[in-house]
Amino acid sequence: MLRLNARLLLICLVALLAALPVIAQPEPSKPKEIFRDADGNLLTNNEFVDLRLANSTDKTDPATRTVMDDGTIEFKVINPRQEGTMAPVFDVPDINAKWINTAELKGKVIVMNFWFIGCVGCMDEIPKLSAIADKYSSNDDIVFIAVANNTPQDLRAFTKREKFNYRHVGQGLSLVKLFDFNGYPKNIIIGRDGKIIYWRTTVRAWDKFESVIKAELERNG
């Protein structure tokens, strides 16, 4: 009888322990990650991604990964090779037959977007690009230019339906070849001295995009 009771007690004890909630073991903490540019300046994750994808068709990854002594993982990315180079000069008509001449825009900040109707990534950026252009609509020291492969007629129809407050250039393959890139969208800022100061594909770090514009306007403003 005592042996039976002991067995029943053991069974009850096992059942009780099984019913108790399992104490969650803390997951091992992930190593800290930091992002830096070529000069060692800290970047946000979005800034890092924008820089890494700036020339996304290149075969070589512009980023490196280093594990520090304390376990921190440091990612470092080089600047796009186009930044710091002179932008090509061009003389093209916009969709309203008004010419855009870079010689006449000398001393101004030029913000360019290359896109085409139907490009999903391009379309996602349009509201933010247009809103930024709106902010500077009264500033004569900056011009916003959108270059698409579509015809002027198609672009005029599109801009009647969708707000995109850039000056538009149609049939822009000649400009794409001039700037020498592959993949859309492409966002470029040309400084007052005619040099490219910002070269990105998609934009995630919009605060960085705007800060480059603001800094360049203030540089000689």
Disulfide bonds with the S-S distance in Angstrom:
Cys119-Cys122 2.23
